[in-house]
Amino acid sequence: MSLRLLAVFALAALSTLATAIGVVLFNLTPRESVPIDLRAENTYPFILIQVSLLTVGAAIAWRHPANPIGWLFSATGLAAALAYLASAYAIYGTLSARGLPSADVAGWIFSWGKVAIGMWMPPLVFLFPDGRLRSRHDGVGLVMGLSAMALIAAMLALYPGPLLAIELIENPYGWKAGATAIELVLAVACALVIPFVLYGISSLRARYRAAGSLERLQLKWFCGGAVLYLVTTAVVGPAYVAAWLGIPVDELIRFLANLIGGLAYTIFPIAIGIAILRYRLYEIDVVIRRTLVYGAVSLILAATYLAAVLVLQAALRSLTSGSELAVAGSTLMVIALFQPLRARIQTGVDRRFYRSHYDA
């Protein structure tokens, strides 16, 4: 067995083991004592993220071992699995009758590790598709993006008070005296994200202009996957906004929002895998067309649903079942709007971007 194959299997085995133990711990925790977002069924979408990163990473690492993107994805999939295990250990250790040692430390690792997992994005932006930096400016953008995410993760590790994503646990290493300094560094780190994004867009534009036909298709898959991820994430946004505003959100809706959010996160790695492995590259125009149509429809319907729930709840507040009536009425409205809205938007997209298809 070659070292390359051994490394791929080792990463997959460790990730699978960590995820399996995490699933067991989540299901052993008394359900009634766990906050809704941390219940076992609402954590399963996080597994989709691990699987997509690990699977795509293993395929790229196997086919193109010299390309660091494959190994980056594989390592990130393992890190995501370990973060999932840390969250399960923290929840079980804190809420179960038996408890576990250092449960607060496990929660602390998850709180900042969840952010650190996203550090695969800056290298991807500047190394895609062949794993090489094209210019000194790309190196500057890469360092800026990694520095911003590393600073955010480090400051979250030191921020006093309840942990991010596991608020029932206090930060065991919180630096209370330095809270103001931490907030200042967090602000600086978040500000660094802006030039990183600008560097990234500039780099992708320059690469697209200088690219041949094959690399242009690869870059289209990159951009299409990114847009589809952002659109899908925006679609489930109203559920999180409603919860943040204190509007009752049904458990099923919350589960579906988490599921769609997890699926959205998997879209981007899959698009990257298609681009680098050059699998069905030429179908990107179909993907873009459907993304534009269904993305626009989903965003409009999601915004309509949230607005309708808010308006109807205010109007029906005097009724005992006002909340249920508002949700039911909004759902029926969205169902009725779907087909005519989709047809109208598809006509507009074809007319604007696919004139030959529209004329035909």
Secondary structure as UniProt FT lines:
FT   HELIX           3..28
FT   HELIX           31..33
FT   HELIX           36..38
FT   HELIX           40..63
FT   TURN            65..66
FT   HELIX           68..95
FT   TURN            101..102
FT   HELIX           103..116
FT   HELIX           117..120
FT   HELIX           121..127
FT   TURN            128..131
FT   HELIX           136..158
FT   STRAND          162..163
FT   TURN            164..165
FT   STRAND          166..170
FT   TURN            172..173
FT   HELIX           176..178
FT   HELIX           179..210
FT   HELIX           213..244
FT   TURN            245..246
FT   HELIX           251..277
FT   HELIX           281..283
FT   HELIX           284..315
FT   TURN            316..318
FT   TURN            320..321
FT   HELIX           322..353
FT   HELIX           355..359
//
